[in-house]
Amino acid sequence: RPPQNYPEISLTETNLGRGDFKSSLMIESVSELGIKILTPIPLRAGMVLDVHSDFFKALDVEPPPMKVLSIERDIPTNQYRAQLIFLGAREALLQKIRRWLYTHTGNTKIAA
């Protein structure tokens, strides 16, 4: 018979409690300012995320950290749509994104 009580120690006051997790998302659009994503996670404005995707692999770049600028519930998909902005993106990355955008003009629209 398993025990009814288990020992437990709080890690909130230590560095041992820090961590991260991966979650799936869909990048809906990209600009030289950031990306728009669809995710099942209810993010909060101001959160800083590390997003990795095939888009950045195709550009052969390391994606910069991104900050959640805005978030809204997408009722039809039961997910959340978030606008993320690049933090500290270097000019070399921005040039690659611009080049990619201008070579894929069939899928380009002007971001509001």
CNS distance restraints for C-alpha pairs under 8 A (distance, minus, plus):
assign (resid  11 and name CA) (resid  15 and name CA) 7.52 0.50 0.50
assign (resid  11 and name CA) (resid  16 and name CA) 6.13 0.50 0.50
assign (resid  11 and name CA) (resid  17 and name CA) 4.90 0.50 0.50
assign (resid  12 and name CA) (resid  17 and name CA) 5.74 0.50 0.50
assign (resid  13 and name CA) (resid  17 and name CA) 7.84 0.50 0.50
assign (resid  23 and name CA) (resid  41 and name CA) 7.92 0.50 0.50
assign (resid  24 and name CA) (resid  39 and name CA) 6.83 0.50 0.50
assign (resid  24 and name CA) (resid  40 and name CA) 7.86 0.50 0.50
assign (resid  25 and name CA) (resid  37 and name CA) 6.59 0.50 0.50
assign (resid  25 and name CA) (resid  38 and name CA) 5.73 0.50 0.50
assign (resid  25 and name CA) (resid  39 and name CA) 4.66 0.50 0.50
assign (resid  25 and name CA) (resid  40 and name CA) 7.38 0.50 0.50
assign (resid  26 and name CA) (resid  37 and name CA) 5.46 0.50 0.50
assign (resid  26 and name CA) (resid  38 and name CA) 5.14 0.50 0.50
assign (resid  26 and name CA) (resid  39 and name CA) 6.58 0.50 0.50
assign (resid  27 and name CA) (resid  35 and name CA) 6.73 0.50 0.50
assign (resid  27 and name CA) (resid  36 and name CA) 5.93 0.50 0.50
assign (resid  27 and name CA) (resid  37 and name CA) 4.40 0.50 0.50
assign (resid  27 and name CA) (resid  38 and name CA) 6.50 0.50 0.50
assign (resid  28 and name CA) (resid  35 and name CA) 7.47 0.50 0.50
assign (resid  28 and name CA) (resid  36 and name CA) 5.49 0.50 0.50
assign (resid  28 and name CA) (resid  37 and name CA) 5.31 0.50 0.50
assign (resid  28 and name CA) (resid  38 and name CA) 6.79 0.50 0.50
assign (resid  29 and name CA) (resid  35 and name CA) 5.68 0.50 0.50
assign (resid  29 and name CA) (resid  36 and name CA) 5.21 0.50 0.50
assign (resid  29 and name CA) (resid  37 and name CA) 7.22 0.50 0.50
assign (resid  30 and name CA) (resid  34 and name CA) 6.00 0.50 0.50
assign (resid  30 and name CA) (resid  35 and name CA) 4.40 0.50 0.50
assign (resid  30 and name CA) (resid  36 and name CA) 6.44 0.50 0.50
assign (resid  31 and name CA) (resid  35 and name CA) 6.24 0.50 0.50
assign (resid  31 and name CA) (resid  97 and name CA) 7.33 0.50 0.50
assign (resid  31 and name CA) (resid  98 and name CA) 7.79 0.50 0.50
assign (resid  31 and name CA) (resid 101 and name CA) 7.58 0.50 0.50
assign (resid  31 and name CA) (resid 111 and name CA) 7.51 0.50 0.50
assign (resid  32 and name CA) (resid  94 and name CA) 5.82 0.50 0.50
assign (resid  32 and name CA) (resid  97 and name CA) 6.07 0.50 0.50
assign (resid  32 and name CA) (resid  98 and name CA) 6.34 0.50 0.50
assign (resid  33 and name CA) (resid  85 and name CA) 5.68 0.50 0.50
assign (resid  33 and name CA) (resid  86 and name CA) 6.05 0.50 0.50
assign (resid  34 and name CA) (resid  66 and name CA) 7.57 0.50 0.50
assign (resid  34 and name CA) (resid  83 and name CA) 7.40 0.50 0.50
assign (resid  34 and name CA) (resid  84 and name CA) 5.47 0.50 0.50
assign (resid  34 and name CA) (resid  85 and name CA) 4.13 0.50 0.50
assign (resid  34 and name CA) (resid  86 and name CA) 5.08 0.50 0.50
assign (resid  35 and name CA) (resid  83 and name CA) 6.06 0.50 0.50
assign (resid  35 and name CA) (resid  84 and name CA) 5.30 0.50 0.50
assign (resid  35 and name CA) (resid  85 and name CA) 6.52 0.50 0.50
assign (resid  36 and name CA) (resid  81 and name CA) 7.04 0.50 0.50
assign (resid  36 and name CA) (resid  82 and name CA) 5.66 0.50 0.50
assign (resid  36 and name CA) (resid  83 and name CA) 4.50 0.50 0.50
assign (resid  36 and name CA) (resid  84 and name CA) 6.07 0.50 0.50
assign (resid  37 and name CA) (resid  81 and name CA) 5.63 0.50 0.50
assign (resid  37 and name CA) (resid  82 and name CA) 5.33 0.50 0.50
assign (resid  37 and name CA) (resid  83 and name CA) 6.54 0.50 0.50
assign (resid  37 and name CA) (resid  84 and name CA) 7.65 0.50 0.50
assign (resid  38 and name CA) (resid  79 and name CA) 6.56 0.50 0.50
assign (resid  38 and name CA) (resid  80 and name CA) 5.56 0.50 0.50
assign (resid  38 and name CA) (resid  81 and name CA) 4.53 0.50 0.50
assign (resid  38 and name CA) (resid  82 and name CA) 6.48 0.50 0.50
assign (resid  39 and name CA) (resid  79 and name CA) 5.63 0.50 0.50
assign (resid  39 and name CA) (resid  80 and name CA) 5.27 0.50 0.50
assign (resid  39 and name CA) (resid  81 and name CA) 6.51 0.50 0.50
assign (resid  39 and name CA) (resid  82 and name CA) 7.83 0.50 0.50
assign (resid  40 and name CA) (resid  78 and name CA) 7.46 0.50 0.50
assign (resid  40 and name CA) (resid  79 and name CA) 4.63 0.50 0.50
assign (resid  40 and name CA) (resid  80 and name CA) 5.95 0.50 0.50
assign (resid  41 and name CA) (resid  79 and name CA) 7.26 0.50 0.50
assign (resid  41 and name CA) (resid  80 and name CA) 6.74 0.50 0.50
assign (resid  42 and name CA) (resid  79 and name CA) 7.85 0.50 0.50
assign (resid  42 and name CA) (resid  80 and name CA) 6.15 0.50 0.50
assign (resid  43 and name CA) (resid  47 and name CA) 7.19 0.50 0.50
assign (resid  43 and name CA) (resid  68 and name CA) 7.55 0.50 0.50
assign (resid  43 and name CA) (resid  71 and name CA) 6.91 0.50 0.50
assign (resid  43 and name CA) (resid  80 and name CA) 7.78 0.50 0.50
assign (resid  43 and name CA) (resid  82 and name CA) 7.70 0.50 0.50
assign (resid  44 and name CA) (resid  68 and name CA) 6.81 0.50 0.50
assign (resid  44 and name CA) (resid  70 and name CA) 7.73 0.50 0.50
assign (resid  44 and name CA) (resid  71 and name CA) 6.89 0.50 0.50
assign (resid  45 and name CA) (resid  67 and name CA) 7.67 0.50 0.50
assign (resid  45 and name CA) (resid  68 and name CA) 4.87 0.50 0.50
assign (resid  45 and name CA) (resid  69 and name CA) 5.37 0.50 0.50
assign (resid  45 and name CA) (resid  70 and name CA) 5.42 0.50 0.50
assign (resid  45 and name CA) (resid  71 and name CA) 6.60 0.50 0.50
assign (resid  46 and name CA) (resid  67 and name CA) 5.85 0.50 0.50
assign (resid  46 and name CA) (resid  68 and name CA) 5.18 0.50 0.50
assign (resid  46 and name CA) (resid  69 and name CA) 6.31 0.50 0.50
assign (resid  47 and name CA) (resid  67 and name CA) 5.62 0.50 0.50
assign (resid  47 and name CA) (resid  68 and name CA) 5.38 0.50 0.50
assign (resid  48 and name CA) (resid  65 and name CA) 6.55 0.50 0.50
assign (resid  48 and name CA) (resid  66 and name CA) 5.46 0.50 0.50
assign (resid  48 and name CA) (resid  67 and name CA) 4.39 0.50 0.50
assign (resid  48 and name CA) (resid  68 and name CA) 6.41 0.50 0.50
assign (resid  49 and name CA) (resid  65 and name CA) 5.76 0.50 0.50
assign (resid  49 and name CA) (resid  66 and name CA) 5.20 0.50 0.50
assign (resid  49 and name CA) (resid  67 and name CA) 6.23 0.50 0.50
assign (resid  49 and name CA) (resid  68 and name CA) 7.67 0.50 0.50
assign (resid  50 and name CA) (resid  63 and name CA) 7.56 0.50 0.50
assign (resid  50 and name CA) (resid  64 and name CA) 7.16 0.50 0.50
assign (resid  50 and name CA) (resid  65 and name CA) 5.03 0.50 0.50
assign (resid  50 and name CA) (resid  66 and name CA) 6.31 0.50 0.50
assign (resid  51 and name CA) (resid  63 and name CA) 6.94 0.50 0.50
assign (resid  51 and name CA) (resid  65 and name CA) 7.28 0.50 0.50
assign (resid  51 and name CA) (resid  66 and name CA) 7.40 0.50 0.50
assign (resid  52 and name CA) (resid  56 and name CA) 6.89 0.50 0.50
assign (resid  52 and name CA) (resid  63 and name CA) 6.71 0.50 0.50
assign (resid  53 and name CA) (resid  57 and name CA) 6.58 0.50 0.50
assign (resid  54 and name CA) (resid  58 and name CA) 5.96 0.50 0.50
assign (resid  55 and name CA) (resid  59 and name CA) 6.51 0.50 0.50
assign (resid  56 and name CA) (resid  60 and name CA) 6.09 0.50 0.50
assign (resid  56 and name CA) (resid  61 and name CA) 5.59 0.50 0.50
assign (resid  56 and name CA) (resid  62 and name CA) 6.73 0.50 0.50
assign (resid  56 and name CA) (resid  63 and name CA) 6.30 0.50 0.50
assign (resid  57 and name CA) (resid  61 and name CA) 6.25 0.50 0.50
assign (resid  57 and name CA) (resid  62 and name CA) 7.75 0.50 0.50
assign (resid  59 and name CA) (resid  96 and name CA) 6.66 0.50 0.50
assign (resid  59 and name CA) (resid  97 and name CA) 7.55 0.50 0.50
assign (resid  59 and name CA) (resid 100 and name CA) 7.91 0.50 0.50
assign (resid  61 and name CA) (resid  93 and name CA) 6.68 0.50 0.50
assign (resid  64 and name CA) (resid  86 and name CA) 6.15 0.50 0.50
assign (resid  64 and name CA) (resid  87 and name CA) 6.21 0.50 0.50
assign (resid  64 and name CA) (resid  88 and name CA) 6.73 0.50 0.50
assign (resid  64 and name CA) (resid  89 and name CA) 5.75 0.50 0.50
assign (resid  65 and name CA) (resid  86 and name CA) 6.20 0.50 0.50
assign (resid  65 and name CA) (resid  87 and name CA) 5.50 0.50 0.50
assign (resid  65 and name CA) (resid  88 and name CA) 7.56 0.50 0.50
assign (resid  66 and name CA) (resid  84 and name CA) 5.71 0.50 0.50
assign (resid  66 and name CA) (resid  85 and name CA) 5.28 0.50 0.50
assign (resid  66 and name CA) (resid  86 and name CA) 4.59 0.50 0.50
assign (resid  66 and name CA) (resid  87 and name CA) 5.40 0.50 0.50
assign (resid  67 and name CA) (resid  84 and name CA) 5.25 0.50 0.50
assign (resid  67 and name CA) (resid  85 and name CA) 5.32 0.50 0.50
assign (resid  67 and name CA) (resid  86 and name CA) 6.62 0.50 0.50
assign (resid  67 and name CA) (resid  87 and name CA) 6.75 0.50 0.50
assign (resid  68 and name CA) (resid  82 and name CA) 6.65 0.50 0.50
assign (resid  68 and name CA) (resid  83 and name CA) 5.99 0.50 0.50
assign (resid  68 and name CA) (resid  84 and name CA) 4.52 0.50 0.50
assign (resid  68 and name CA) (resid  85 and name CA) 6.65 0.50 0.50
assign (resid  69 and name CA) (resid  82 and name CA) 7.34 0.50 0.50
assign (resid  69 and name CA) (resid  83 and name CA) 5.49 0.50 0.50
assign (resid  69 and name CA) (resid  84 and name CA) 5.48 0.50 0.50
assign (resid  69 and name CA) (resid  85 and name CA) 6.55 0.50 0.50
assign (resid  70 and name CA) (resid  82 and name CA) 5.58 0.50 0.50
assign (resid  70 and name CA) (resid  83 and name CA) 5.31 0.50 0.50
assign (resid  70 and name CA) (resid  84 and name CA) 7.37 0.50 0.50
assign (resid  71 and name CA) (resid  80 and name CA) 6.65 0.50 0.50
assign (resid  71 and name CA) (resid  81 and name CA) 5.64 0.50 0.50
assign (resid  71 and name CA) (resid  82 and name CA) 4.25 0.50 0.50
assign (resid  71 and name CA) (resid  83 and name CA) 6.50 0.50 0.50
assign (resid  72 and name CA) (resid  80 and name CA) 5.65 0.50 0.50
assign (resid  72 and name CA) (resid  81 and name CA) 5.36 0.50 0.50
assign (resid  72 and name CA) (resid  82 and name CA) 6.49 0.50 0.50
assign (resid  73 and name CA) (resid  78 and name CA) 7.22 0.50 0.50
assign (resid  73 and name CA) (resid  79 and name CA) 6.11 0.50 0.50
assign (resid  73 and name CA) (resid  80 and name CA) 4.52 0.50 0.50
assign (resid  73 and name CA) (resid  81 and name CA) 6.24 0.50 0.50
assign (resid  74 and name CA) (resid  78 and name CA) 5.73 0.50 0.50
assign (resid  74 and name CA) (resid  79 and name CA) 5.29 0.50 0.50
assign (resid  74 and name CA) (resid  80 and name CA) 5.31 0.50 0.50
assign (resid  74 and name CA) (resid  81 and name CA) 6.22 0.50 0.50
assign (resid  75 and name CA) (resid  79 and name CA) 6.90 0.50 0.50
assign (resid  89 and name CA) (resid  93 and name CA) 6.53 0.50 0.50
assign (resid  89 and name CA) (resid  94 and name CA) 6.91 0.50 0.50
assign (resid  90 and name CA) (resid  94 and name CA) 6.51 0.50 0.50
assign (resid  91 and name CA) (resid  95 and name CA) 6.00 0.50 0.50
assign (resid  92 and name CA) (resid  96 and name CA) 6.40 0.50 0.50
assign (resid  93 and name CA) (resid  97 and name CA) 6.29 0.50 0.50
assign (resid  94 and name CA) (resid  98 and name CA) 6.07 0.50 0.50
assign (resid  95 and name CA) (resid  99 and name CA) 6.04 0.50 0.50
assign (resid  96 and name CA) (resid 100 and name CA) 6.09 0.50 0.50
assign (resid  97 and name CA) (resid 101 and name CA) 6.07 0.50 0.50
assign (resid  98 and name CA) (resid 102 and name CA) 6.17 0.50 0.50
assign (resid  99 and name CA) (resid 103 and name CA) 6.22 0.50 0.50
assign (resid 100 and name CA) (resid 104 and name CA) 6.28 0.50 0.50
assign (resid 101 and name CA) (resid 105 and name CA) 6.38 0.50 0.50
assign (resid 101 and name CA) (resid 108 and name CA) 7.00 0.50 0.50
assign (resid 104 and name CA) (resid 108 and name CA) 6.74 0.50 0.50
